[in-house]
Each structure stands twice: as C-alpha cells, then as structure tokens.
C-alpha cells in the first residue's frame, strides 16, 4: 500500500526527513536505528528485539519480494520470527509496490498497514544513517502533514515484559529437555533446538525456573536495556551455582554477564546487520554473523572465572563469554540467523554436546 500522502521523520536533534507514506498513515515514535542487511525484512520486522524502534533499512530497494504466507510449522509461523510486528515504524529509500517471489502472499506495504505500522519511502537513508552513525542512536517520531506526537524513549520501559510469553509452552518431544527463558525469543532459536532432538519448554522472562527439571538452560534474545530484567538476573545468578549447561544469545549474553557480576553499557548506535565479523578469542577463526543489539558487555568487568568468547573485529566489543570451568557460554550475535549467515550454528551442537556430557 502506497500513496502520495506526505509524511516525515523528525529526530530529537531537530533534523527532519520528508517522504511519502506507505503502510498505515499515522503518527508513531520510538528509537531510530538502522539495519544494513540486504534481505530479511519479514524476519527483522517480526524480531522482538526491535520492540519500540523505528527501523531504517539502508539497502535502497525494499519490498520487491513481498511478504510470505503465514504458514504454521511445529506450532510456529514458518517464515517469521514471532507472531506479530514489533517495530514502531519503517523507513526506506525506494519502496517497490510490485513484488515477485515464489512464496509471497502480500505486499510489504499492505502487511505493515494491517498491523498499523507507519512507513516512509522516498527518504535519503544514506544521509540519515550517516547522522545516526555520527551522533548515535536518537529518538524520533513519524508524523503525517498537519499532525504531531511526543517523542518516546522505549529504553525507559521493561520491553522484555511486553514481548515475552505469558505462560509456559512446550514444543517437540525430544531426548533433551531445554528450558528456554523467553526474553523476546526469535522462532528460529526454537527451530534450531528442535532439530537437535530436544523438548523445548518456553517460559516467561521472570519465571522462577529453579524448581523445574531440565537438561540445559537457554536464555534468549530480546529488546531494551538488560538491567530492566532484575528477576531474570537474580534467577540466573542462582542457576550459576549449579553445573547444568547454560547458553545465551544476544540479550541472553548480557543477562548472563550481569548475573555473573559484570556490567553492560549502551552502544553508540548498536550492531544491526547480517555482516558483522567476529573473532573466536584464542584462535584464528573469524566468522560473519547476524546481529541486532544496542547494548554490550564491558569486558573489563568480567569476573576472573569468565572470559570473552568472541570479539567484534570492527570495534573490539564483546561478542560472547565463556566460563573457565563450568558448561556456561553465550554469544552476542545470532548463530540461528534467518536468513543467514549460518557460519556459527555449530554453537547449538556445542550446547547439546555439553548436555550429553553432563548426563554421563
């Protein structure tokens, strides 16, 4: 859905970008961030880690392959990362009304309109991204001509509580019981676990899981400031007293750090792309990864029994941590990335191997 109605993006520093409306012609506000991936907008828009954010896609042509059908497989939407859109708005340079793909069912504009998400096309996203890189992530608002709305800072809220499941859910019937702490889990994490002969027990972010029977504990990705998740951090710190394998991804990496006694901080503009290079510490192995986060671990604050597992080769920030003696590790990037790259999916095998070893 697109028309010639004027609409603009206003940044908190006063910068304005005028364009044309597609999607839902309405006001909205949030934190403005950019993603440099060439493909994957159905996955990105349904990624809970984007909750409260206005997403700028830097690849110039968007919408040409439409949006897939909402097919269900293993009780999960097959082509999406959750059951809803989480972004507050979408900013693109050139929007393609016409689309063509073997599994496309609807246009991007129609899809975001159905979910009441405003979109803007015809904006110089290169200029906008340069501003965000220089000044850092900023608050912004999307306003049609003649309207206005207030700025909104999503990081002041507990976004994890808004995107986490509200009840215990079980997937699969495999050999190993994985307790998944849902802080805004991407469906592909569940798919990757199910492929490895597991039963996945998905529980809310603040669930007191210490009385549960499980073979491995998994902490998912999610949105916002990890320090908002005080209940999760408290439960994790108690889980660290045991010896059952633990793996975390993205926000899960940060929560494990906070539970260990380390600290986190907000990045200038975050890492959101499919092409972030990371180095496995102590080796010469480098991997290309998919990422979506605005906070990071301060390596200098890691306790003596933890060490960095991966390091970002662009800015040297933390990309994971690993315990010196217990079967605990985490990554800041997404080894389950959809639609890729898949260079690091071996980490799921590593998690299962730790579980097998712990059961012997």
Beta strands, then each sheet from edge to edge (+ up, - down):
strand 1: 2-11
strand 2: 16-23
strand 3: 28-35
strand 4: 53-57
strand 5: 61-62
strand 6: 67-68
strand 7: 72-73
strand 8: 76-77
strand 9: 89-91
strand 10: 94-95
strand 11: 104-106
strand 12: 118-121
strand 13: 138-144
strand 14: 169-171
strand 15: 176-182
strand 16: 198-204
strand 17: 216-219
strand 18: 245-249
strand 19: 264-280
strand 20: 286-297
strand 21: 306-308
strand 22: 310-312
strand 23: 320-323
strand 24: 328-331
sheet 1: 1+ 2- 12+ 9+ 4+ 3+ 13- 1+
sheet 2: 5+ 10+
sheet 3: 6+ 11-
sheet 4: 7+ 8-
sheet 5: 14+ 16- 15- 17- 18- 24- 23+ 21-
sheet 6: 20+ 19- 22+
end
